[in-house]
Amino acid sequence: MGGPDAHFRQLVRYAEVTGRDAWGTPLVGPVHVAPARIQPSRKLIRDASGAEFVASFVVYTAAPLTLRHRLWFPGDDASDFNQARRPAAVDEYVDGGGATRYRKVWL
């Protein structure tokens, strides 16, 4: 039996927002693909600013995602920034040696 990544049977695409252009349009880095598990969720969480937020999805993945990333689910057009989903919170789970095993990304 493997670790938690053995349950990551879906693919999620992600890219980091690197800044904004002169017109305020977000600039994103290269799009990467990572195995993940995408689950619907209706959980009340606190986002990075401390505001309460009802999460619609939780994504389990080993990809190095942060709040600066945007995610596209299967079927979404990764070339369209308007279809990107923004993480509200990211929880990291580590093993006994301190290495990150996986992340829970709340959307």
N, C-alpha and C positions, 0 to 999 in steps of 0.2 A: 504494500500500500504506500503510495507516494504522499507528498505533502499536499497543501491546499491547492497548489497549482494543477494538480491532477483533475480538479473539478472545473477548470477554466476551459470550457468547450466552445465559447463564442469568441468572436474577434471584435475588438474595439479599436477605432483609429483615434489618435490624439496628436495634438500639436501645441507647442508653447506660444503664448502671445508674447512677442518680443518688444512691442512698442506700438506707436501709432504714427501714421503719416501726417502730413501738413493739414489734411482735411479731417483728421480724427478717426480715420478708418483703421481698425486694428491690423497690425502686421503679425503674421504667424510664421513660425519656423517650419521646418519640414514635417510632413505628416508621417507618423510611425504607426505600425500595427502591432497590437499585443493581444495575447490570449486573455480572456476575462470571463467573468460570470455576471450577467446583467439580471437584476431582480427588481420587480416593482416593489415599491415601499411606500408606506404612509406613516412615517415616523416623524415626530416633532424633534428637531435638532436645533442647535445654535450654529449660525454661520460664523465666519471669521470675524465679523464686526460685533458679534454677541447678540444679534437679532434672532428671534425665533423663526424657524422656517420649517415647512412641512416638505420633507423630501419625497419626490416622486419615484426615484430610482436609487438603488445602491449598486455600485459596480465593484466587484472583487477582482483585483489584478495584482501582478507582481511588477507592473510597469512603474517607473519612477514619476508618478503623477503628483502635481502640486496644484494649488489654487490658480496658478498662472496658466494652466493648460485648458484646452477645450477638447471635448470628446464628440465623436460621431459614432452612432450605433450602426449595426448592420442595416443596410438599406438607405442610410443617409448619404447625401452627396458631400464628400469631404472638401470639394472645391468651393462650396457655398458656406461662408462663415455664418450666415443666418441660421443654418441648421445645426450649428455646433451647440453643445450643451456645456454650461459652465458649472464647475464643482462649487458646492456651497461649503463643504467640509471634507477633509481627508484625514482618516485615522490610519496610522501605521501599526502593524503588529509584528513584533520582533520575537526571535527565538531566545533560548537561554544564553547564547553567545553574543547577543546584541545585534545580530544581523536582521534586517527587515525581511520578513517572510512574504507578506502581502499587504496590500492597502485596501481599505474600504473607502470608496469615493461616493459621497452623498451628493445627489443632483436634485 
